[in-house]
Amino acid sequence: MGQDRSHLQERMTIVGDLKAASFVPWIRRHATKLGLSHSISHTSSMRIEVEVSGPEDLIDMMEVGCSLGPIDVWVESIERTAMSGETA
């Protein structure tokens, strides 16, 4: 039972001056290093949406990493939205 609660699926919406061409590969590498399942559903120079799945503490680490990001991006905000485990 506790295992379901600790394994989350969330959509992270990252907003700022993002330079998606360099930030998207960085996000993928960071998620992989943390062992998170991930897929990027939207990219632009102002907004990136990434869906992540894994333990809550690792998703928290992903958020912190993205907020600090590489030197050539400026992250203004990150919004996290819980996703249901079922597809509609």
FENDA-V181310 format. One record per residue. N is the residue number from 1. SS is DSSP state (hx for helix, st for strand, lp for the rest). PSI is psi in whole degrees, -180 to 180 (none if undefined). NEAR is the number of other C-alpha atoms within 12 Angstrom. Layout:
N:SS:PSI:NEAR + N:SS:PSI:NEAR
This chain:
1:lp:-50:6 + 2:hx:-27:8 + 3:hx:-40:10 + 4:hx:-39:14 + 5:hx:-34:15 + 6:hx:-17:16 + 7:st:110:23 + 8:st:160:28 + 9:st:122:30 + 10:st:152:32 + 11:st:126:29 + 12:st:122:34 + 13:st:113:30 + 14:st:126:41 + 15:st:140:29 + 16:st:-157:27 + 17:st:94:25 + 18:lp:-19:34 + 19:lp:66:26 + 20:hx:-32:29 + 21:hx:-33:19 + 22:hx:-30:21 + 23:hx:-37:36 + 24:hx:-49:30 + 25:hx:-35:22 + 26:hx:-45:25 + 27:hx:-45:40 + 28:hx:-45:28 + 29:hx:-43:22 + 30:hx:-45:27 + 31:hx:-42:31 + 32:hx:-44:20 + 33:hx:-35:17 + 34:hx:-9:24 + 35:lp:24:20 + 36:lp:140:30 + 37:st:140:27 + 38:st:153:28 + 39:st:141:24 + 40:st:121:27 + 41:st:-16:17 + 42:st:138:19 + 43:st:136:26 + 44:lp:177:21 + 45:lp:-12:22 + 46:lp:-15:23 + 47:st:136:28 + 48:st:132:36 + 49:st:127:33 + 50:st:134:36 + 51:st:126:32 + 52:st:150:38 + 53:st:131:33 + 54:st:-171:29 + 55:st:143:24 + 56:hx:-43:24 + 57:hx:-32:18 + 58:hx:-34:26 + 59:hx:-38:35 + 60:hx:-43:26 + 61:hx:-37:23 + 62:hx:-43:38 + 63:hx:-46:31 + 64:hx:-45:23 + 65:hx:-45:25 + 66:hx:-36:37 + 67:hx:-33:27 + 68:hx:-40:24 + 69:lp:180:32 + 70:lp:164:24 + 71:lp:-26:16 + 72:lp:11:17 + 73:lp:156:27 + 74:st:109:23 + 75:st:119:29 + 76:st:-42:19 + 77:st:157:23 + 78:st:122:29 + 79:st:130:24 + 80:st:130:24 + 81:st:126:19 + 82:st:140:21 + 83:lp:146:18 + 84:lp:156:16 + 85:lp:-12:15 + 86:lp:145:7 + 87:lp:139:6 + 88:lp:none:5
